[in-house]
């Protein structure tokens, strides 16, 4: 896997990514970040350039958690054969496609 880019995301055409938003609704995203703050994984700061924006940054615990998960995913991914790699990418793509219009999952 090259860089921090995930292989499944790398295979998606750019126009496809732009067509479908990948972020949840603002209220849902706020709740998600609230949980990450509560778990001491991120902290918030007001953007010094645009005070309307609030930025989230990884804490030391968040960075350690990210690194641990990233290492595990990279190790598991490298163990996949070419056919497994293609199958997993196709299944994850189908899952994202199926969930992208799932209004009942939005908060």
C-alpha positions as CSV (number, residue, x, y, z in Angstrom):
1,X,0.0,0.0,0.0
2,X,1.6,3.3,-1.1
3,X,1.5,6.2,1.4
4,X,-1.5,6.7,3.6
5,X,-4.0,6.0,0.8
6,X,-6.2,3.0,1.2
7,X,-6.3,0.7,-1.8
8,X,-10.1,0.5,-2.1
9,X,-10.3,4.3,-2.1
10,X,-7.5,4.6,-4.6
11,X,-9.4,2.4,-7.1
12,X,-12.5,4.7,-7.0
13,X,-12.6,7.1,-9.9
14,X,-12.3,10.8,-8.9
15,X,-15.5,11.8,-10.5
16,X,-17.3,9.0,-8.5
17,X,-15.9,10.3,-5.2
18,X,-16.9,13.8,-6.0
19,X,-20.4,12.7,-7.0
20,X,-21.2,11.0,-3.6
21,X,-20.3,12.7,-0.4
22,X,-18.5,10.5,2.1
23,X,-19.1,12.6,5.2
24,X,-22.2,12.1,7.4
25,X,-24.7,14.9,8.0
26,X,-23.3,17.8,10.1
27,X,-25.3,16.8,13.2
28,X,-24.1,13.2,12.9
29,X,-20.5,14.4,12.3
30,X,-20.7,16.6,15.4
31,X,-21.9,13.6,17.5
32,X,-19.1,11.5,16.1
33,X,-16.5,14.1,17.0
34,X,-18.1,14.5,20.4
35,X,-17.5,10.8,21.1
36,X,-13.9,11.1,19.9
37,X,-13.3,14.1,22.2
38,X,-14.9,12.2,25.1
39,X,-12.6,9.2,24.4
40,X,-9.6,11.6,24.4
41,X,-8.8,10.7,20.8
42,X,-9.2,14.2,19.3
43,X,-9.4,17.8,20.6
44,X,-11.1,20.8,18.9
45,X,-9.6,24.2,18.2
46,X,-11.1,27.3,16.5
47,X,-9.5,28.0,13.2
48,X,-7.3,31.1,13.7
49,X,-7.9,32.2,10.1
50,X,-11.6,31.5,9.9
51,X,-13.2,31.6,13.3
52,X,-16.4,30.1,11.9
53,X,-14.5,26.8,11.5
54,X,-13.6,24.4,14.3
55,X,-10.8,22.0,13.6
56,X,-10.2,18.6,15.2
57,X,-6.7,17.3,15.9
58,X,-5.5,13.9,17.1
59,X,-4.3,13.7,20.7
60,X,-1.3,11.6,21.6
61,X,-3.8,8.8,22.4
62,X,-5.6,9.3,19.1
63,X,-2.3,9.2,17.2
64,X,-1.3,6.0,19.0
65,X,-4.7,4.4,18.3
66,X,-4.5,5.4,14.6
67,X,-0.9,4.0,14.3
68,X,-1.9,0.7,15.9
69,X,-5.0,0.2,13.7
70,X,-3.1,1.4,10.6
71,X,-0.3,-1.2,11.2
72,X,-2.9,-4.0,11.8
73,X,-4.8,-3.1,8.6
74,X,-1.6,-2.9,6.5
75,X,-0.3,-6.2,7.8
76,X,-3.7,-7.9,7.2
77,X,-3.9,-6.3,3.7
78,X,-0.4,-7.5,2.7
79,X,-1.3,-11.1,3.5
80,X,-4.1,-11.0,1.0
81,X,-3.5,-12.6,-2.4
82,X,-4.3,-10.8,-5.6
83,X,-7.7,-12.5,-6.0
84,X,-8.5,-11.8,-2.3
85,X,-7.5,-8.2,-2.8
86,X,-9.8,-7.8,-5.8
87,X,-12.7,-9.5,-4.1
88,X,-12.4,-7.4,-1.0
89,X,-12.2,-4.2,-3.0
90,X,-15.3,-5.2,-5.0
91,X,-17.3,-6.2,-1.9
92,X,-16.3,-2.9,0.0
93,X,-17.3,-0.9,-3.1
94,X,-20.7,-2.7,-3.2
95,X,-21.2,-2.0,0.5
96,X,-20.4,1.7,0.1
97,X,-22.8,1.9,-2.9
98,X,-25.6,0.1,-1.0
99,X,-25.2,2.4,2.1
100,X,-24.8,5.7,0.2
101,X,-28.5,6.1,-0.3
102,X,-29.6,4.6,3.1
103,X,-31.6,7.6,4.4
104,X,-32.8,5.4,7.4
105,X,-29.2,5.3,8.7
106,X,-28.9,9.1,8.9
107,X,-29.3,10.8,12.3
